[in-house]
Amino acid sequence: MTRRYLIVDDNAAFAENLAEIVRDHGDEAVTAQSGARALELAAENEFDALLTDMRMPVMSGAALVHEIRRIDPGVPAIVITAYTGERDLEAARQEGLLAVLPKPPPIERLVELLGLARRDGLVALVEDDAALSDNLCEALRDHGYSAVTARSVTETDRLGEVRPFAALVDLRMPDGPDGEAMRRLAHRFPHLPIFIITAHADSLPAGQAAAAFVKPFDSAKLLAAIEGVHGRKQ
């Protein structure tokens, strides 16, 4: 099935070059040279993924991701940037990204990610172990899922205006009682399937989660459970 992507960069030649690469792989690509034009296109069409530069005049890539999600909450987003330390990039991450790639992007990886990208595939991940969080984000990304992360109970409250289809939540976080992050997510998203990940099997709450995975857990089984939830929502 042919997929369709929206590519946004104020450098028209660069955007068209990426579009040609996408077309050479048998898919369709539409380009825009501004955030405003990209929003117009998103209002008229459904895209399988958004690929946007970060630094653009008037509307940054982070602002575009935020605004386009108001029109089409399910579109996965990839940001390309030569400035990995900027604040706008952190703002974009809080919207839930499939990936952040350097500019110019590695073409093979870009094409792979675009092909994997899943609509309505955003997962909220709440885990204070940075290494585990990064590993889970990478595993999710390799299956086409985007992730928005929080590493404390407090950060759980600061998640952007996102619409996850599932959540992975550590039961025990350092700045709240057991299960507090899960309770806050459940309050914010009443019908959100939540998967508990924990090293404390003796503290598992009864009947409050879709499933529980005790550390060290089998990532393949966790991903299969997420796949099942995503499949039922399509």
Secondary structure, DSSP 8 states (H G I E B T S, - for coil): ---EEEEE-S-HHHHHHHHHHHHHTT-EEEEESSHHHHHHHHHH---SEEEEES--SSS-HHHHHHHHHHH-TT--EEEEES-TT-HHHHHHHTT-BSEEEESS--HHHHHHHHHH--TT-EEEEE-S-HHHHHHHHHHHHTTT-EEEEESSHHHHHT--S---SEEEEES--TTSSTTHHHHHHHHHSTT--EEEEES-GGG--TTSSSEEEESS--HHHHHHHHHHHHHHH-
